[in-house]
Each structure stands twice: as structure tokens, then as C-alpha cells.
Amino acid sequence: MKFSKKILVSVAAAALALTGISVTSATTANAACAKPILIGAAMASTGFMAPFDGPALTTAKIAVDRINKTGGVNGCKLVLKSVDTGTNPDKAQQIATQFVAEGAKLLLVTCDADINLKSEQVGEKAGVLVIAPCVGSTAMGPDNGENLGYSMGSAVPGEAAIMAEYAYAKLGKTATLFKDMSIAYTTSQCDAFAKRYKELGGTVKSIQEFNQTQAGSLDKPVTAQVAAAKTDASGVIALCSYPGGGAEALAAIRTGGLNTPVISGFGMDGAFWAGAVPNLSNFYDVTYASVFGDDYNPKVRSILAAFKAATGSAAATSGLITGASSIEAFALAAKRAGSFDGKALSAQLNKFSNEKLTAGATSFTAALHVNVTRPMAIIKTTAGVHKLVKYAAAVKPTF
């Protein structure tokens, strides 16, 4: 997904340990390998994708170190090198090309399918496995000619279905949609929500569209949209957006006198934007995990603690857990394949069925290289306090 907003870049700054080239520590490879297995990361430590790439890259490094401490993979140590792409697709392509020339067996690419397309194609052409830790669409995969391209993210067809299923069951049988038209992630999220919600028997009373600027704010007030929502008097509002404009829209909903339950997705994860809506209540979001100290998955708690130890800062959002899972998936596929060949790794990934990675149960098929059935955390906010309600998987992912 792509969130080209300055407000987000500042949030993640503390989480980005390095820019330029960085290398994880790796001991000398043992006799099974002439040298460590190279993982090349063409990801963003600067630019608008930094808030998503940076934390995921940090946990990928943590996972590499953990695997090396337990003996590596197939008798080989791993080494992760990263070069900052600056969120520039052409630079990412150059970086990926250099890593392939150096013999990389895995390319980690940025968490947006448009931005990573050129770097992914480098890996595809060279027969090297490519993983984007947190692309939230189905664009990574065979439909786009990316037979060796995968996303460790939880994609919109599952995320939006979970939103709709929970909203219909627990919050209301009528809905008003606040649809951010700025990026494909948010528009497709509302589209999938509406489809699944109607399938369940719900009624969508209206769709209120809005936009936000590259600077990270609403391009114009949403006064008319809030007035229309008040007229709808729906049981639930689905907010398909992300900060800062998404936070501003939510603030307008509340200051406009609407205390209706609001449900959103990963785009509104975390508390870094909560100052825009003081004492927020009756808000729900569907995301990867809880960063609020109450997640009952020990793997999540472990990686969040390791992230804080590595960066000195608590995680702003939970998407970072997919960085560690990208390395875990690579290692598991390599062990099962007995090889680091791209096609052999892909063949094993395509057999993944509810594999217990840090990001949760992870599955792929030959046709679908992103997760749509993985359980996601539902977080409820009451009086500014965030609490994990439960994990839920989509009963019916909606494409």
C-alpha cells in the first residue's frame, strides 16, 4: 500500500536505524557454504514509504540474527544488506540489479506494488525470489506476471471482509462509507467492504467520498459528508483512509456530533495520530496485531520487544511484524526445498498452508501470492484506550 504523507514519515523516523547501506552481523559461514547467503533489501529508509519499509526492514534484520544464532539455513548463515531507495522506483531497480549481480537469493522490496514493480521485475528476470513484506493488494503474483513475487501482507480482500463481517454482526445493519479517493488501497477497501456487507444482508445508505493532499491533510473540509452521514443515521461508519486526512475526517465525524461506531483497517492502525481525535471512543480497526501490550501471540510480543530494544522506540503500527515473517518464510521454504533456487523456493511457498509465522497463519497458492485468509486483530478504542478484542479471519474474502 502507498501512504505518501509527511505526517507518517515523521512517525517512523525513530524506527529507521540506518540509511544508505547496512549489513546485519553474520558469523563466518560454516563448511556447507563458501559464503553467507545474501538477502538484498531494496527498500525505503527515506521518502513516503519509509514509515512502512523501515520498521519491516528492522524486524527482518532481527529475524536474520535469530536464525543465524540457531545455525542458519541448510548449514548456511544469512547476511542481509540494505540500500535506501528513497522511495524511487528507478533507484530501487538499480539497487536490485546490483544485489542480483552480487548473488542475492532473496530480494526484499518496498511495501507498495507500484513502487516495487521495477525492482520486482529484476528478480523475476534473474530467477530470484522476491518478497514485499507488507503490500496489501493482490498485485504481487502471477496475475501481474510475478511468478516469483510474493507479499507477506494481509491483503484487502481479507481485511475488508473482516471489517464488514464484524460490523454487520456487532455494530449495525446499516452503514455509511467514508471513502478516501486518494489511493487504490482505500478505494478498494471500501468497495470490498460494501460488497461483503451487502452479501451479509446489510444496507449501505451512502458513500461519502473525500481526498487528501500529498502534505497529509484533507484537501477540503468534509462538512457536507458529515451532514449526509447524520441524515443517514446508519448503525456503523466504515472509514477507508489513513492519517493525516483520515484522522481529520474522523475528528470531523466526532465534532459533528456523530458518535456512531466507526470501523477501519490497517491504514488507521496505531495511536500516533490519536491527538487529532482526543478521548476517542467507539472506534474499531482491523490490523495485523496489537502494539498496545495486550496481544496474546507470544511471537508478536517477542518481535515488538526486540524492535523496541533495537530502535529505542515502541512500534507505531503493527505492520512491522511482516518483515520478520518474510525472513521466516524464506528460511522455511529453503529448508523444505533443500535449495536457495528461486523456482524451488517458490514451489515450496505455494504449498504454505497456515504456517505459523510471526505475522500469523500464512498461506499461499500458485495463483495467489498474498494472504487473504490470515486472521487479523480487531482493536477497539474507548476513551483513548486501545484494547485487542479478538483475532478473526474472513469467512469469505471479497475480491
C-alpha positions in Angstrom: 0.0 0.0 0.0 1.1 3.6 -0.5 0.8 6.4 2.0 2.6 9.4 0.6 2.1 11.6 3.6 4.7 13.7 5.5 3.0 13.1 8.8 3.7 9.4 8.5 7.4 9.9 7.6 8.0 11.7 10.9 6.3 9.0 12.9 8.7 6.3 11.6 11.9 8.3 11.8 12.9 6.9 15.2 12.3 3.4 13.9 14.6 3.7 10.9 18.0 2.7 12.2 20.0 3.3 9.1 20.0 4.9 5.7 22.4 4.1 2.9 24.0 0.6 3.1 23.6 -1.5 6.2 24.6 -5.1 6.9 23.4 -7.4 9.6 26.0 -9.2 11.7 26.7 -12.7 10.3 29.3 -15.1 11.5 31.6 -16.8 9.1 29.7 -19.4 7.1 30.3 -23.0 8.0 31.7 -25.6 5.8 28.4 -26.1 3.9 28.7 -22.7 2.3 31.5 -20.9 0.6 30.0 -17.6 1.9 26.8 -16.5 3.6 23.5 -16.4 1.7 22.9 -12.9 0.6 19.5 -11.2 1.1 19.3 -7.8 -0.6 16.8 -5.2 0.6 15.9 -2.5 -1.9 13.6 -0.7 0.5 13.0 2.9 1.6 14.6 4.4 4.7 13.6 7.9 3.3 10.7 9.1 1.3 7.0 8.5 1.8 7.3 4.7 2.0 9.8 4.9 4.9 7.2 4.5 7.7 6.3 1.1 6.3 9.5 -0.2 4.8 11.8 1.0 7.7 10.2 -0.9 10.6 9.7 -4.0 8.5 13.3 -3.9 7.5 14.3 -3.6 11.1 12.4 -6.8 12.1 13.8 -8.6 9.0 17.3 -7.9 10.4 16.2 -9.2 13.8 14.9 -12.4 12.2 18.2 -12.9 10.3 20.2 -12.6 13.5 17.9 -15.0 15.3 18.2 -17.6 12.5 22.0 -17.3 12.4 22.2 -17.8 16.2 20.4 -21.2 15.7 22.7 -22.4 12.9 21.4 -20.7 9.8 19.5 -22.3 7.0 20.7 -25.6 5.3 24.0 -25.2 7.0 24.4 -21.6 5.7 24.5 -18.3 7.5 22.4 -15.4 6.2 23.6 -11.9 5.6 21.2 -9.0 4.9 22.3 -5.9 3.1 20.1 -2.9 2.6 20.3 0.2 0.4 17.9 3.1 0.8 15.8 3.5 -2.4 14.5 6.9 -1.3 11.1 5.6 -2.5 12.4 6.0 -6.0 11.4 3.1 -8.4 14.3 3.7 -10.7 16.8 3.7 -7.9 15.2 0.6 -6.5 15.7 -1.1 -9.9 19.4 -0.2 -9.9 19.8 -1.5 -6.3 18.0 -4.7 -7.1 20.2 -5.2 -10.2 23.3 -4.8 -8.1 22.1 -7.3 -5.5 21.4 -9.8 -8.2 24.9 -9.3 -9.5 26.3 -10.0 -6.1 24.4 -13.3 -6.0 21.4 -12.5 -3.8 19.0 -15.4 -3.2 16.2 -13.2 -1.9 15.2 -9.6 -2.7 13.1 -7.7 -0.2 11.3 -4.8 -1.9 9.2 -1.9 -0.9 5.7 -2.2 0.6 3.9 -0.8 -2.5 3.2 -2.7 -5.6 3.6 0.3 -7.9 6.8 1.5 -6.3 8.4 -2.0 -6.2 7.4 -3.1 -9.7 10.7 -2.4 -11.4 12.8 -4.0 -8.7 10.5 -7.0 -8.6 10.9 -7.4 -12.3 14.7 -7.5 -11.8 14.3 -10.5 -9.5 11.8 -12.2 -11.8 14.0 -11.9 -14.8 17.0 -13.3 -12.8 15.1 -16.2 -11.2 15.5 -14.7 -7.7 12.7 -14.9 -5.1 11.1 -11.5 -4.3 9.2 -10.7 -1.1 7.5 -7.4 -0.3 6.9 -7.5 3.5 3.6 -5.6 3.5 2.0 -5.0 0.2 -1.7 -5.0 0.9 -3.1 -5.8 -2.6 -3.2 -8.9 -4.8 -0.9 -7.2 -7.3 2.1 -9.3 -6.2 1.8 -12.5 -8.1 1.1 -14.4 -11.3 -1.7 -12.1 -12.4 0.9 -9.5 -13.0 3.5 -11.9 -14.3 5.2 -12.1 -11.0 5.7 -15.8 -10.6 8.5 -15.3 -8.1 6.9 -12.3 -6.4 5.1 -12.6 -3.0 3.7 -10.3 -0.3 3.8 -11.2 3.3 1.0 -8.7 3.9 -2.7 -9.3 4.6 -4.5 -8.1 1.5 -7.6 -6.0 1.2 -9.9 -8.9 0.1 -9.5 -10.4 3.6 -9.1 -7.2 5.6 -12.2 -5.5 4.2 -14.2 -8.7 4.6 -13.3 -8.9 8.3 -14.3 -5.3 8.7 -17.7 -6.0 7.0 -18.4 -9.2 8.8 -17.6 -7.7 12.3 -19.5 -4.5 11.5 -22.6 -6.4 10.4 -22.5 -8.9 13.3 -21.6 -6.4 16.1 -22.1 -2.8 15.1 -25.1 -2.3 12.8 -27.1 -3.5 9.9 -26.8 -0.1 8.0 -23.6 1.6 7.0 -22.3 4.9 5.7 -18.9 4.7 3.9 -16.3 7.4 4.2 -14.2 6.6 1.1 -10.8 8.3 0.7 -10.2 8.5 -3.0 -6.5 9.3 -2.7 -5.1 5.9 -3.3 -6.1 2.5 -4.6 -5.8 0.8 -1.2 -8.5 2.9 0.4 -10.9 2.8 -2.6 -10.6 -0.9 -3.0 -11.1 -1.3 0.8 -14.4 0.5 0.7 -15.5 -1.3 -2.5 -14.8 -4.7 -0.9 -16.4 -3.7 2.4 -19.6 -2.7 0.6 -19.8 -5.8 -1.4 -19.3 -8.1 1.6 -21.6 -6.1 3.8 -24.4 -6.3 1.3 -23.9 -10.0 0.8 -24.5 -10.4 4.6 -27.8 -8.5 4.3 -26.6 -5.1 5.3 -27.6 -1.8 3.7 -25.1 0.8 2.5 -27.0 4.1 2.8 -24.5 6.3 1.2 -20.8 6.6 0.1 -19.2 9.8 1.1 -16.1 10.5 -0.9 -13.1 12.7 0.1 -9.5 13.3 -0.8 -6.3 14.3 1.0 -3.3 16.1 -0.2 0.3 15.0 -0.6 1.1 17.1 2.5 -1.1 14.8 4.6 -4.3 16.7 5.2 -7.8 16.9 3.8 -7.9 18.8 0.5 -11.2 20.4 1.7 -13.4 20.1 4.8 -15.8 17.1 5.0 -18.6 19.2 6.4 -21.1 18.1 3.7 -20.1 14.4 4.1 -20.7 14.5 7.9 -24.1 16.2 7.4 -25.1 13.5 4.9 -23.9 10.8 7.4 -26.1 12.4 10.1 -29.1 12.2 7.8 -28.3 8.5 7.1 -28.3 7.7 10.8 -26.6 4.5 9.9 -25.6 1.9 12.6 -21.9 2.0 11.6 -19.5 4.1 9.6 -16.7 2.4 7.6 -13.7 4.8 7.3 -11.5 3.8 4.4 -8.5 6.0 4.9 -5.2 6.7 6.7 -3.6 9.6 8.6 -3.4 12.5 8.4 -6.5 13.2 6.3 -8.2 10.1 7.7 -7.6 11.3 11.3 -9.0 14.7 10.3 -12.1 13.1 8.8 -12.6 11.1 11.9 -12.3 14.2 14.0 -14.9 15.9 11.9 -17.3 13.0 12.3 -17.0 13.2 16.1 -17.1 17.0 16.4 -20.1 17.0 14.0 -22.0 15.1 16.7 -21.8 11.6 15.3 -20.9 9.1 18.0 -21.7 6.2 15.6 -19.3 3.2 15.7 -16.5 3.7 13.2 -14.6 0.8 11.8 -11.4 1.0 9.7 -8.4 -1.1 8.6 -4.7 -1.2 8.8 -4.4 2.3 7.4 -5.7 3.7 10.8 -3.6 1.4 12.9 -1.7 2.6 15.9 -2.1 5.6 18.2 0.4 8.1 16.7 -2.4 10.1 15.1 -4.8 9.9 18.1 -4.1 13.5 19.1 -6.3 14.6 16.3 -9.3 13.0 18.0 -8.8 13.4 21.8 -10.6 10.8 24.0 -11.6 8.8 21.0 -14.3 6.1 21.7 -16.4 3.7 19.7 -13.6 3.2 17.2 -12.5 -0.2 15.7 -9.7 -1.1 13.4 -8.7 -4.3 11.7 -4.9 -4.8 11.6 -2.0 -7.2 11.9 -1.6 -7.3 15.7 -1.9 -5.2 18.8 1.0 -2.9 19.6 -0.6 -1.9 22.9 0.9 -4.6 25.2 -2.1 -6.9 25.2 -1.5 -9.2 22.1 -1.7 -12.8 23.2 0.5 -14.1 20.4 4.0 -14.7 22.1 5.7 -14.3 18.7 4.2 -10.8 18.3 5.2 -9.8 21.8 8.7 -11.1 21.2 9.2 -9.2 18.0 7.7 -6.0 19.4 10.1 -6.2 22.3 13.1 -6.8 20.0 12.1 -3.9 17.8 12.0 -1.6 20.8 15.4 -2.9 22.0 16.9 -2.3 18.5 15.4 1.1 17.9 14.7 2.6 21.3 11.1 3.2 20.3 7.9 1.3 20.6 6.3 0.3 17.3 3.9 2.9 15.9 1.9 0.3 13.9 1.8 -3.5 13.7 2.8 -3.9 10.1 6.4 -4.3 11.1 5.8 -8.0 12.0 5.7 -8.9 8.4 9.4 -8.1 8.0 10.4 -10.8 10.4 7.9 -13.2 8.7 9.4 -12.5 5.3 12.7 -14.0 6.5 11.0 -16.8 8.4 9.1 -17.8 5.2 12.3 -17.7 3.1 14.1 -19.9 5.6 11.3 -22.3 5.9 10.9 -22.6 2.1 14.7 -23.1 1.7 14.8 -25.9 4.3 11.9 -27.7 2.6 13.4 -27.2 -0.8 16.9 -28.0 0.3 17.8 -25.2 -2.1 18.0 -21.4 -2.5 17.0 -21.5 -6.1 14.1 -19.1 -6.8 11.8 -21.5 -8.6 12.4 -24.2 -5.9 11.6 -21.7 -3.2 8.5 -20.5 -5.0 7.3 -24.1 -5.3 7.5 -24.5 -1.6 5.9 -21.2 -0.8 3.0 -22.2 -3.0 2.4 -25.1 -0.6 2.3 -23.0 2.5 -0.9 -23.7 4.4 -1.5 -21.9 7.7 2.2 -21.8 8.5 2.7 -20.3 12.0 4.9 -17.3 11.3 5.2 -14.2 13.5 2.6 -12.5 11.3 0.2 -15.3 11.9 -1.1 -18.2 9.9 0.3 -17.8 6.4 -0.9 -19.5 3.2 -0.1 -19.1 -0.5 -1.1 -20.9 -3.7 0.3 -21.0 -7.2 -2.3 -18.4 -8.2 -2.4 -16.2 -5.0 0.9 -14.9 -3.6 -0.6 -12.8 -0.8 -2.7 -13.7 2.3 -6.4 -13.2 2.3 -7.4 -15.8 4.9 -4.9 -14.9 7.7 -6.6 -13.9 11.0 -6.3 -10.2 11.8 -6.6 -8.3 15.1 -9.7 -6.3 15.8 -8.8 -3.4 18.1 -11.4 -1.3 20.0 -10.7 2.2 21.3 -12.6 3.5 24.3 -11.8 6.9 25.9 -8.4 6.9 24.1 -7.5 3.4 25.4 -6.8 0.7 22.8 -7.7 -2.9 23.5 -7.5 -6.1 21.5 -11.0 -7.6 21.1 -10.0 -10.7 19.2 -8.4 -12.2 16.1 -10.7 -13.0 13.2 -10.3 -14.4 9.7 -12.5 -13.5 6.8 -15.3 -16.0 6.4 -15.4 -15.0 2.8 -12.6 -12.9 1.3 -14.0 -10.4 -1.1 -12.2 -9.7 -4.4 
